[in-house]
Amino acid sequence: MKKKIIISIVITFVLLWTVFFTTDSIRCKNDQEPIFCIKTSVYNDGGSKKYVGLFYNYYCLKTLNPNKTDDNNESEYLIDKVITPWFFSIDYAQNKAFGE
């Protein structure tokens, strides 16, 4: 009986995590804010934000565009949203998003 309770708790936890991660991942691809994450940091690189979810990070990256000049019509900021594993830094997320 105890074994069945432990297995059902583990299965419930895995299913809940899957729903949380999938929902935030879909919102990331659609450039929307996360639902199941808590904002933990705001960076001074143009306004990037870090959200922490259950074993994953959600970054809303906003950084100055290095290619922006007065002559071209490019935007002043580069904006992207990225999900990374839990212990990865914002540098990894910026490399993943902008390929720097």
All heavy atoms as an XYZ file, in Angstrom:
827
protein
N       0.823     -1.198      0.000
C       0.000      0.000      0.000
C       0.862      1.255      0.000
O       0.570      2.209     -0.697
C      -0.921     -0.054      1.226
C      -1.928      1.049      1.255
S      -3.088      0.840     -0.105
C      -4.096      2.230      0.152
N       1.924      1.266      0.835
C       2.810      2.422      0.900
C       3.503      2.670     -0.438
O       3.705      3.809     -0.842
C       3.870      2.184      1.976
C       3.935      3.234      3.007
C       5.019      2.907      4.009
C       4.819      3.741      5.243
N       5.869      3.554      6.218
N       3.867      1.602     -1.108
C       4.552      1.717     -2.389
C       3.641      2.368     -3.430
O       4.087      3.195     -4.218
C       5.005      0.333     -2.845
C       5.902      0.348     -4.045
C       6.416     -1.039     -4.343
C       7.358     -1.011     -5.517
N       7.893     -2.318     -5.836
N       2.371      2.027     -3.432
C       1.411      2.618     -4.380
C       1.242      4.115     -4.118
O       1.119      4.904     -5.048
C       0.064      1.918     -4.280
C       0.039      0.556     -4.900
C      -1.344     -0.039     -4.840
C      -1.355     -1.417     -5.449
N      -2.701     -1.987     -5.456
N       1.240      4.509     -2.867
C       1.097      5.933     -2.521
C       2.325      6.711     -2.991
O       2.188      7.790     -3.582
C       0.880      6.096     -0.998
C      -0.478      5.537     -0.606
C       0.991      7.564     -0.599
C      -0.724      5.493      0.883
N       3.507      6.162     -2.769
C       4.735      6.833     -3.196
C       4.778      6.946     -4.715
O       5.119      8.007     -5.260
C       5.973      6.097     -2.646
C       6.035      6.255     -1.132
C       7.245      6.612     -3.296
C       7.099      5.430     -0.473
N       4.416      5.877     -5.405
C       4.412      5.909     -6.873
C       3.401      6.924     -7.385
O       3.684      7.684     -8.320
C       4.135      4.494     -7.437
C       5.333      3.593     -7.179
C       3.825      4.554     -8.932
C       5.120      2.148     -7.540
N       2.238      6.986     -6.792
C       1.232      7.955     -7.249
C       1.674      9.390     -6.977
O       1.407     10.290     -7.784
C      -0.124      7.669     -6.612
O      -0.071      7.853     -5.222
N       2.370      9.640     -5.882
C       2.892     10.983     -5.595
C       3.962     11.369     -6.617
O       3.963     12.494     -7.124
C       3.440     11.055     -4.154
C       2.284     11.004     -3.162
C       4.261     12.320     -3.942
C       2.721     10.865     -1.718
N       4.849     10.450     -6.930
C       5.892     10.721     -7.916
C       5.285     10.982     -9.293
O       5.674     11.929     -9.990
C       6.920      9.566     -7.964
C       7.847      9.706     -9.153
C       7.696      9.495     -6.671
N       4.329     10.188     -9.696
C       3.668     10.379    -10.993
C       2.948     11.716    -11.032
O       3.011     12.445    -12.029
C       2.716      9.205    -11.298
C       3.535      7.948    -11.600
C       1.790      9.538    -12.463
C       2.714      6.693    -11.752
N       2.276     12.087     -9.959
C       1.585     13.377     -9.892
C       2.578     14.523    -10.004
O       2.339     15.491    -10.740
C       0.799     13.495     -8.576
O      -0.127     12.411     -8.488
C       0.063     14.818     -8.494
N       3.709     14.432     -9.300
C       4.738     15.458     -9.374
C       5.283     15.604    -10.791
O       5.427     16.712    -11.306
C       5.873     15.143     -8.400
C       6.990     16.126     -8.443
C       6.869     17.371     -7.844
C       8.170     15.825     -9.111
C       7.902     18.287     -7.895
C       9.204     16.738     -9.170
C       9.066     17.974     -8.567
N       5.577     14.491    -11.447
C       6.111     14.525    -12.813
C       5.085     15.116    -13.778
O       5.428     15.930    -14.649
C       6.562     13.114    -13.261
C       6.865     13.078    -14.748
C       7.763     12.663    -12.457
N       3.823     14.753    -13.639
C       2.785     15.301    -14.511
C       2.609     16.803    -14.302
O       2.473     17.559    -15.276
C       1.464     14.574    -14.291
C       1.383     13.146    -14.834
C       0.069     12.506    -14.428
C       1.543     13.131    -16.339
N       2.623     17.245    -13.059
C       2.515     18.678    -12.785
C       3.701     19.446    -13.356
O       3.532     20.494    -13.976
C       2.413     18.934    -11.281
C       1.042     18.734    -10.667
C       1.120     18.890     -9.159
C       0.050     19.708    -11.249
N       4.916     18.923    -13.177
C       6.089     19.582    -13.735
C       6.000     19.650    -15.253
O       6.336     20.672    -15.852
C       7.370     18.849    -13.324
C       8.574     19.531    -13.900
C       9.232     20.588    -13.371
C       9.228     19.219    -15.131
N      10.261     20.958    -14.204
C      10.276     20.131    -15.287
C       9.019     18.257    -16.119
C      11.124     20.108    -16.393
C       9.864     18.245    -17.219
C      10.903     19.157    -17.339
N       5.540     18.591    -15.880
C       5.393     18.572    -17.332
C       4.407     19.636    -17.798
O       4.660     20.344    -18.776
C       4.941     17.179    -17.812
O       5.878     16.209    -17.345
C       4.827     17.114    -19.316
N       3.306     19.782    -17.105
C       2.320     20.815    -17.459
C       2.918     22.205    -17.276
O       2.786     23.067    -18.151
C       1.034     20.649    -16.610
C       0.124     21.848    -16.756
C       0.309     19.380    -17.008
N       3.603     22.445    -16.165
C       4.220     23.751    -15.913
C       5.238     24.091    -16.997
O       5.210     25.171    -17.592
C       4.913     23.787    -14.552
C       3.995     23.700    -13.371
C       4.515     23.499    -12.112
C       2.620     23.810    -13.496
C       3.698     23.427    -11.004
C       1.787     23.731    -12.395
C       2.328     23.540    -11.155
N       6.157     23.155    -17.262
C       7.223     23.401    -18.232
C       6.665     23.575    -19.644
O       7.082     24.471    -20.376
C       8.246     22.262    -18.199
C       9.371     22.466    -19.167
C      10.385     23.357    -18.869
C       9.402     21.785    -20.371
C      11.417     23.559    -19.766
C      10.429     21.977    -21.264
C      11.449     22.863    -20.963
N       5.722     22.736    -20.030
C       5.146     22.830    -21.373
C       4.412     24.147    -21.563
O       4.551     24.796    -22.608
C       4.196     21.643    -21.630
O       4.913     20.428    -21.427
C       3.634     21.681    -23.025
N       3.655     24.572    -20.577
C       2.932     25.838    -20.670
C       3.898     27.009    -20.825
O       3.736     27.848    -21.719
C       2.046     26.052    -19.430
O       1.136     24.970    -19.332
C       1.290     27.362    -19.514
N       4.927     27.066    -19.997
C       5.893     28.155    -20.091
C       6.719     28.072    -21.367
O       7.085     29.096    -21.946
C       6.802     28.179    -18.863
C       6.109     28.756    -17.644
O       5.096     29.468    -17.813
O       6.583     28.509    -16.523
N       6.999     26.872    -21.837
C       7.742     26.715    -23.084
C       6.935     27.230    -24.276
O       7.471     27.913    -25.155
C       8.098     25.244    -23.289
O       8.795     25.055    -24.469
N       5.660     26.926    -24.309
C       4.794     27.422    -25.391
C       4.682     28.944    -25.319
O       4.748     29.639    -26.339
C       3.408     26.750    -25.325
C       3.530     25.274    -25.695
C       2.408     27.467    -26.232
C       2.287     24.461    -25.425
N       4.550     29.482    -24.113
C       4.487     30.936    -23.951
C       5.806     31.585    -24.361
O       5.818     32.680    -24.902
C       4.116     31.295    -22.521
C       2.671     30.896    -22.182
C       2.261     31.289    -20.801
N       2.238     32.726    -20.606
C       1.221     33.520    -20.954
N       0.154     33.004    -21.525
N       1.278     34.816    -20.725
N       6.930     30.909    -24.144
C       8.237     31.419    -24.562
C       8.298     31.525    -26.087
O       8.766     32.525    -26.622
C       9.337     30.507    -24.046
S      11.002     30.982    -24.517
N       7.838     30.509    -26.770
C       7.857     30.522    -28.237
C       6.924     31.575    -28.816
O       7.133     32.052    -29.917
C       7.498     29.140    -28.771
C       8.585     28.132    -28.512
C       8.222     26.765    -29.017
C       9.337     25.802    -28.641
N       9.026     24.434    -28.978
N       5.892     31.956    -28.063
C       4.945     32.979    -28.514
C       5.270     34.366    -27.952
O       4.439     35.269    -28.022
C       3.523     32.581    -28.120
C       3.054     31.359    -28.861
O       3.427     31.141    -30.009
N       2.254     30.539    -28.215
N       6.474     34.522    -27.376
C       6.935     35.804    -26.818
C       5.988     36.372    -25.769
O       5.649     37.552    -25.778
C       7.175     36.837    -27.921
C       8.379     36.495    -28.761
O       9.312     35.876    -28.216
O       8.397     36.847    -29.948
N       5.570     35.526    -24.846
C       4.708     35.946    -23.747
C       5.412     35.705    -22.422
O       6.357     34.923    -22.333
C       3.383     35.173    -23.778
C       2.583     35.418    -25.036
C       1.373     34.500    -25.110
O       1.343     33.437    -24.516
N       0.378     34.939    -25.858
N       4.955     36.378    -21.375
C       5.525     36.211    -20.040
C       5.136     34.836    -19.483
O       4.093     34.293    -19.818
C       5.003     37.307    -19.106
C       5.402     38.705    -19.521
C       6.878     38.978    -19.353
O       7.452     38.550    -18.341
O       7.458     39.620    -20.242
N       5.976     34.267    -18.609
C       5.666     32.949    -18.031
C       4.548     33.023    -16.994
O       4.282     34.075    -16.417
C       6.985     32.544    -17.366
C       7.618     33.832    -17.013
C       7.253     34.787    -18.113
N       3.911     31.892    -16.766
C       2.844     31.796    -15.768
C       3.354     31.122    -14.493
O       3.086     31.579    -13.392
C       1.649     31.002    -16.332
C       0.998     31.779    -17.461
C       0.628     30.719    -15.235
C      -0.118     31.025    -18.136
N       4.106     30.042    -14.644
C       4.502     29.215    -13.502
C       5.930     29.502    -13.046
O       6.633     28.597    -12.622
C       4.355     27.741    -13.862
C       2.948     27.359    -14.196
C       2.591     27.069    -15.495
C       1.975     27.312    -13.220
C       1.291     26.721    -15.807
C       0.684     26.975    -13.516
C       0.331     26.676    -14.824
N       6.368     30.746    -13.128
C       7.700     31.147    -12.697
C       7.603     32.375    -11.801
O       6.632     33.115    -11.853
C       8.576     31.493    -13.897
S       8.930     30.123    -14.988
N       8.656     32.587    -11.019
C       8.741     33.743    -10.130
C       9.892     34.625    -10.602
O      10.999     34.127    -10.831
C       8.996     33.290     -8.680
C       7.842     32.428     -8.187
C       9.208     34.483     -7.763
C       8.121     31.737     -6.879
N       9.634     35.935    -10.738
C      10.694     36.857    -11.150
C      11.697     36.995    -10.014
O      11.334     37.293     -8.886
C      10.127     38.233    -11.496
C      11.194     39.164    -12.069
C      10.801     40.617    -12.179
C       9.545     40.892    -12.908
N       9.289     42.330    -13.085
N      12.979     36.755    -10.343
C      14.011     36.823     -9.319
C      15.034     37.915     -9.564
O      15.639     38.390     -8.612
C      14.757     35.478     -9.201
O      15.329     35.159    -10.461
C      13.818     34.381     -8.754
N      15.250     38.318    -10.822
C      16.295     39.298    -11.113
C      15.892     40.182    -12.285
O      15.199     39.744    -13.189
C      17.608     38.604    -11.492
O      18.053     37.769    -10.478
N      16.386     41.428    -12.227
C      16.305     42.347    -13.359
C      17.725     42.834    -13.596
O      18.400     43.280    -12.677
C      15.365     43.528    -13.064
C      15.350     44.503    -14.226
C      13.956     43.040    -12.781
N      18.202     42.727    -14.835
C      19.582     43.053    -15.166
C      19.668     44.453    -15.781
O      18.714     44.936    -16.391
C      20.151     42.020    -16.135
C      20.218     40.632    -15.546
C      19.191     39.712    -15.746
C      21.304     40.233    -14.784
C      19.244     38.446    -15.202
C      21.366     38.964    -14.233
C      20.338     38.076    -14.451
O      20.392     36.822    -13.908
N      20.840     45.080    -15.652
C      21.062     46.421    -16.179
C      21.658     46.405    -17.586
O      22.432     47.273    -17.946
C      22.008     47.206    -15.249
C      21.353     47.541    -13.937
O      20.143     47.715    -13.877
N      22.142     47.622    -12.887
N      21.315     45.430    -18.382
C      21.840     45.338    -19.739
C      20.842     45.853    -20.767
O      21.018     45.646    -21.951
C      22.232     43.902    -20.061
C      21.048     42.958    -20.031
O      19.974     43.358    -19.544
O      21.190     41.812    -20.487
N      19.817     46.502    -20.337
C      18.771     46.992    -21.224
C      17.399     46.629    -20.701
O      16.398     47.066    -21.223
N      17.345     45.820    -19.667
C      16.075     45.460    -19.058
C      15.768     43.979    -19.060
O      14.606     43.592    -18.984
N      16.767     43.110    -19.140
C      16.537     41.663    -19.107
C      16.006     41.255    -17.744
O      16.338     41.847    -16.722
C      17.840     40.911    -19.381
O      18.294     41.167    -20.684
N      15.158     40.209    -17.747
C      14.573     39.691    -16.513
C      14.791     38.189    -16.436
O      14.772     37.502    -17.449
C      13.071     39.969    -16.469
C      12.716     41.431    -16.443
C      11.219     41.608    -16.455
C      10.864     42.241    -17.764
N       9.452     42.424    -17.977
N      14.975     37.706    -15.214
C      15.127     36.269    -14.985
C      13.977     35.789    -14.122
O      13.676     36.365    -13.083
C      16.444     35.969    -14.274
C      16.627     34.507    -13.925
C      17.902     34.291    -13.143
C      18.060     32.832    -12.746
N      19.270     32.637    -11.948
N      13.326     34.733    -14.582
C      12.272     34.068    -13.833
C      12.763     32.659    -13.527
O      13.425     32.036    -14.345
C      10.989     33.972    -14.651
C      10.372     35.290    -15.014
C      10.772     35.989    -16.145
C       9.360     35.841    -14.239
C      10.202     37.191    -16.487
C       8.778     37.047    -14.579
C       9.204     37.719    -15.707
O       8.628     38.911    -16.038
N      12.420     32.150    -12.352
C      12.812     30.794    -11.980
C      11.558     29.950    -11.836
O      10.624     30.311    -11.122
C      13.616     30.787    -10.660
C      13.915     29.371    -10.225
C      14.895     31.575    -10.821
N      11.556     28.834    -12.560
C      10.469     27.874    -12.470
C      10.955     26.634    -11.745
O      12.018     26.624    -11.118
N      10.199     25.590    -11.832
C      10.539     24.333    -11.173
C      11.572     23.595    -12.011
O      11.248     22.933    -12.991
C       9.266     23.495    -11.001
C       9.307     22.344    -10.044
C       9.664     22.820     -8.639
C       7.968     21.650    -10.003
N      12.851     23.767    -11.683
C      14.005     23.159    -12.353
C      14.302     23.762    -13.724
O      14.935     23.121    -14.554
C      13.848     21.632    -12.472
C      13.621     20.954    -11.164
C      12.445     20.274    -10.913
C      14.573     21.017    -10.169
C      12.234     19.655     -9.694
C      14.361     20.394     -8.940
C      13.196     19.716     -8.712
N      13.867     24.991    -13.990
C      14.231     25.680    -15.228
C      14.212     27.186    -15.003
O      13.598     27.681    -14.074
C      13.308     25.292    -16.384
C      11.848     25.629    -16.191
C      11.320     26.830    -16.666
C      10.986     24.758    -15.547
C       9.987     27.145    -16.496
C       9.648     25.062    -15.374
C       9.162     26.254    -15.854
O       7.837     26.563    -15.684
N      14.951     27.900    -15.855
C      14.976     29.366    -15.848
C      14.300     29.875    -17.111
O      14.419     29.275    -18.179
C      16.411     29.900    -15.842
C      17.141     29.580    -14.579
O      16.563     29.538    -13.510
N      18.432     29.350    -14.691
N      13.634     30.990    -16.987
C      12.964     31.640    -18.107
C      13.541     33.050    -18.180
O      13.386     33.828    -17.248
C      11.461     31.681    -17.849
C      10.610     32.178    -18.983
C       9.869     31.290    -19.736
C      10.516     33.531    -19.279
C       9.056     31.738    -20.763
C       9.720     33.978    -20.301
C       8.990     33.083    -21.042
O       8.191     33.517    -22.051
N      14.247     33.363    -19.265
C      14.855     34.680    -19.418
C      14.091     35.500    -20.454
O      13.816     35.011    -21.551
C      16.305     34.555    -19.887
C      17.249     34.028    -18.849
C      17.637     32.694    -18.840
C      17.769     34.865    -17.874
C      18.520     32.218    -17.891
C      18.644     34.396    -16.917
C      19.015     33.071    -16.933
O      19.879     32.602    -15.983
N      13.749     36.727    -20.086
C      13.239     37.723    -21.027
C      14.413     38.652    -21.299
O      14.726     39.524    -20.489
C      12.068     38.494    -20.445
S      10.634     37.481    -20.124
N      15.080     38.439    -22.420
C      16.308     39.161    -22.723
C      16.005     40.432    -23.500
O      15.230     40.423    -24.452
C      17.243     38.273    -23.543
C      17.627     36.952    -22.895
C      18.337     36.063    -23.881
C      18.481     37.200    -21.681
N      16.640     41.507    -23.090
C      16.531     42.780    -23.784
C      17.887     43.446    -23.680
O      18.339     43.790    -22.594
C      15.454     43.657    -23.155
C      15.227     44.958    -23.880
C      14.094     45.736    -23.234
C      13.855     47.036    -23.959
N      12.831     47.836    -23.283
N      18.565     43.614    -24.800
C      19.903     44.174    -24.795
C      20.046     45.162    -25.942
O      19.293     45.105    -26.922
C      20.964     43.056    -24.888
O      22.246     43.616    -24.728
C      20.886     42.304    -26.183
N      20.981     46.070    -25.824
C      21.198     47.063    -26.865
C      21.679     46.393    -28.143
O      22.487     45.460    -28.116
C      22.219     48.106    -26.409
C      21.754     49.035    -25.299
C      22.914     49.891    -24.809
C      20.632     49.920    -25.781
N      21.198     46.872    -29.281
C      21.556     46.330    -30.584
C      22.903     46.899    -31.010
O      23.030     48.099    -31.215
C      20.473     46.682    -31.603
C      20.682     46.024    -32.939
O      21.706     45.404    -33.195
N      19.702     46.157    -33.809
N      23.929     46.054    -31.159
C      25.243     46.568    -31.554
C      25.289     47.038    -33.008
O      26.177     47.786    -33.389
C      26.178     45.379    -31.328
C      25.300     44.194    -31.438
C      23.945     44.631    -30.934
N      24.329     46.626    -33.835
C      24.297     46.996    -35.255
C      23.504     48.258    -35.524
O      23.399     48.687    -36.661
C      23.716     45.845    -36.084
C      24.539     44.590    -35.948
O      25.749     44.642    -35.818
N      23.875     43.450    -35.951
N      22.931     48.861    -34.503
C      22.087     50.046    -34.673
C      22.952     51.267    -34.983
O      23.901     51.580    -34.282
C      21.272     50.292    -33.408
C      20.490     51.585    -33.378
C      19.386     51.583    -34.389
C      18.565     52.865    -34.223
N      17.937     53.269    -35.438
N      22.606     51.933    -36.072
C      23.218     53.220    -36.421
C      22.097     54.181    -36.752
O      20.930     53.799    -36.867
C      24.170     53.090    -37.630
O      23.417     52.676    -38.763
C      25.290     52.094    -37.355
N      22.443     55.438    -36.914
C      21.425     56.427    -37.264
C      20.923     56.243    -38.691
O      19.840     56.703    -39.041
C      21.985     57.846    -37.092
C      22.264     58.162    -35.631
O      21.586     57.559    -34.771
O      23.140     58.988    -35.365
N      21.704     55.574    -39.529
C      21.358     55.424    -40.945
C      20.364     54.292    -41.215
O      19.572     54.373    -42.149
C      22.621     55.170    -41.770
C      23.613     56.320    -41.664
O      23.192     57.429    -41.270
O      24.798     56.091    -41.960
N      20.402     53.219    -40.415
C      19.517     52.089    -40.711
C      18.264     52.137    -39.842
O      18.175     52.866    -38.866
C      20.261     50.756    -40.556
C      20.810     50.537    -39.164
O      20.418     51.194    -38.220
N      21.725     49.597    -39.040
N      17.298     51.346    -40.200
C      16.002     51.337    -39.507
C      15.877     50.187    -38.508
O      14.777     49.787    -38.170
C      14.860     51.238    -40.530
C      14.710     52.508    -41.323
O      15.081     53.583    -40.857
N      14.187     52.389    -42.528
N      16.995     49.652    -38.048
C      16.941     48.565    -37.070
C      16.502     49.110    -35.714
O      16.708     50.275    -35.399
C      18.310     47.904    -36.939
C      18.727     47.158    -38.180
C      20.030     46.404    -37.982
O      20.316     46.006    -36.832
O      20.739     46.208    -38.963
N      15.906     48.226    -34.910
C      15.459     48.673    -33.586
C      16.660     48.889    -32.667
O      17.737     48.347    -32.874
C      14.496     47.659    -32.975
O      15.194     46.505    -32.601
N      16.432     49.655    -31.627
C      17.512     49.983    -30.691
C      17.851     48.803    -29.790
O      18.970     48.680    -29.317
C      17.093     51.179    -29.845
C      18.185     51.734    -28.983
C      17.768     53.004    -28.270
O      16.732     53.587    -28.598
O      18.498     53.388    -27.350
N      16.893     47.914    -29.557
C      17.089     46.783    -28.650
C      16.869     45.465    -29.383
O      16.065     45.372    -30.304
C      16.100     46.839    -27.477
C      16.365     47.976    -26.531
C      15.637     49.147    -26.595
C      17.350     47.868    -25.557
C      15.879     50.190    -25.726
C      17.602     48.899    -24.684
C      16.865     50.061    -24.767
O      17.120     51.086    -23.909
N      17.583     44.435    -28.937
C      17.327     43.057    -29.348
C      16.543     42.412    -28.221
O      16.942     42.478    -27.061
C      18.636     42.305    -29.574
C      19.548     42.838    -30.671
C      20.858     42.066    -30.666
C      18.873     42.729    -32.018
N      15.407     41.793    -28.549
C      14.527     41.217    -27.534
C      14.264     39.755    -27.890
O      13.971     39.436    -29.044
C      13.195     41.994    -27.457
C      13.476     43.451    -27.095
C      12.245     41.353    -26.468
C      12.276     44.350    -27.202
N      14.354     38.878    -26.896
C      14.052     37.461    -27.096
C      13.720     36.833    -25.750
O      14.034     37.389    -24.700
C      15.236     36.740    -27.738
C      14.837     35.444    -28.409
O      13.628     35.127    -28.448
O      15.727     34.739    -28.909
N      13.088     35.672    -25.785
C      12.762     34.913    -24.575
C      13.355     33.513    -24.720
O      13.258     32.908    -25.777
C      11.257     34.863    -24.376
C      10.688     36.248    -24.073
C       9.205     36.214    -23.865
C       8.623     37.507    -23.404
N       9.101     38.715    -23.972
N      13.978     33.022    -23.644
C      14.693     31.748    -23.694
C      14.433     30.965    -22.409
O      14.421     31.541    -21.321
C      16.220     31.988    -23.833
C      16.982     30.686    -23.812
C      16.533     32.769    -25.087
N      14.253     29.648    -22.550
C      14.179     28.746    -21.396
C      15.480     27.962    -21.347
O      15.932     27.434    -22.360
C      12.979     27.787    -21.504
C      11.688     28.555    -21.294
C      13.086     26.671    -20.492
C      10.458     27.695    -21.284
N      16.084     27.919    -20.151
C      17.332     27.179    -19.959
C      17.188     26.242    -18.767
O      16.303     26.423    -17.941
C      18.512     28.138    -19.689
O      18.294     28.823    -18.459
C      18.690     29.132    -20.819
N      18.089     25.266    -18.655
C      18.113     24.444    -17.443
C      18.400     25.305    -16.219
O      18.921     26.411    -16.318
C      19.246     23.451    -17.710
C      19.320     23.371    -19.193
C      18.985     24.743    -19.686
N      18.135     24.785    -15.070
C      18.097     25.532    -13.826
C      19.381     26.284    -13.494
O      19.346     27.432    -13.093
C      17.768     24.576    -12.696
C      17.077     25.201    -11.545
C      16.602     26.472    -11.438
C      16.757     24.569    -10.318
N      16.000     26.659    -10.233
C      16.083     25.492     -9.514
C      16.967     23.303     -9.828
C      15.625     25.198     -8.245
C      16.501     23.007     -8.565
C      15.840     23.955     -7.787
N      20.552     25.684    -13.645
C      21.792     26.297    -13.185
C      22.558     27.027    -14.285
O      23.720     27.359    -14.090
C      22.688     25.237    -12.539
C      22.076     24.655    -11.299
C      21.573     23.374    -11.287
C      21.981     25.411    -10.153
C      21.001     22.843    -10.146
C      21.415     24.898     -8.998
C      20.922     23.608     -8.998
N      21.943     27.319    -15.411
C      22.626     28.016    -16.493
C      22.461     29.523    -16.313
O      21.429     30.001    -15.870
C      22.089     27.574    -17.842
C      22.586     26.222    -18.286
C      22.723     25.181    -17.397
C      22.908     25.998    -19.591
C      23.180     23.943    -17.795
C      23.361     24.759    -20.005
C      23.497     23.732    -19.112
N      23.490     30.278    -16.696
C      23.513     31.722    -16.448
C      22.880     32.489    -17.603
O      22.554     31.937    -18.652
C      24.950     32.194    -16.262
O      25.646     32.104    -17.487
N      22.780     33.800    -17.413
C      22.230     34.666    -18.449
C      23.164     34.719    -19.660
O      22.705     34.921    -20.787
C      21.932     36.077    -17.908
C      21.111     36.863    -18.935
C      23.198     36.801    -17.522
C      20.516     38.138    -18.417
N      24.452     34.514    -19.449
C      25.395     34.495    -20.578
C      25.056     33.365    -21.541
O      25.092     33.541    -22.760
C      26.833     34.344    -20.073
C      27.267     35.515    -19.223
O      26.792     36.641    -19.494
O      28.067     35.310    -18.294
N      24.739     32.197    -21.015
C      24.333     31.077    -21.857
C      23.056     31.410    -22.617
O      22.945     31.120    -23.810
C      24.132     29.818    -21.001
C      23.589     28.654    -21.785
C      24.436     27.866    -22.554
C      22.235     28.341    -21.780
C      23.947     26.797    -23.292
C      21.735     27.285    -22.505
C      22.599     26.520    -23.259
O      22.099     25.470    -23.989
N      22.094     32.043    -21.944
C      20.829     32.402    -22.589
C      21.056     33.429    -23.705
O      20.442     33.337    -24.768
C      19.846     32.951    -21.561
N      21.940     34.390    -23.477
C      22.224     35.386    -24.519
C      22.926     34.753    -25.701
O      22.623     35.085    -26.845
C      23.060     36.538    -23.939
C      22.266     37.442    -23.045
C      23.105     38.496    -22.378
O      24.315     38.322    -22.202
N      22.467     39.588    -21.981
N      23.851     33.826    -25.455
C      24.493     33.121    -26.562
C      23.486     32.290    -27.346
O      23.559     32.203    -28.575
C      25.617     32.215    -26.050
C      26.833     32.995    -25.624
O      27.033     34.128    -26.054
N      27.620     32.419    -24.756
N      22.570     31.683    -26.637
C      21.544     30.866    -27.287
C      20.595     31.741    -28.117
O      20.204     31.365    -29.210
C      20.755     30.101    -26.222
C      19.781     29.098    -26.755
C      19.143     28.312    -25.618
C      18.082     27.362    -26.136
N      17.423     26.649    -25.053
N      20.250     32.922    -27.606
C      19.289     33.775    -28.287
C      19.910     34.586    -29.407
O      19.353     34.667    -30.509
C      18.641     34.722    -27.273
N      21.052     35.201    -29.143
C      21.624     36.144    -30.102
C      22.877     35.637    -30.785
O      23.388     36.290    -31.700
C      21.937     37.477    -29.394
C      20.756     38.050    -28.671
C      20.859     38.391    -27.330
C      19.541     38.263    -29.303
C      19.782     38.926    -26.642
C      18.456     38.774    -28.625
C      18.579     39.117    -27.298
N      23.405     34.509    -30.356
C      24.574     33.931    -30.980
C      25.840     34.762    -30.849
O      26.646     34.816    -31.749
N      25.986     35.417    -29.733
C      27.157     36.286    -29.524
C      28.371     35.489    -29.153
O      28.369     34.539    -28.496
C      26.858     37.324    -28.438
C      25.757     38.237    -28.860
C      25.354     39.192    -27.737
O      25.789     39.005    -26.580
O      24.608     40.118    -28.018
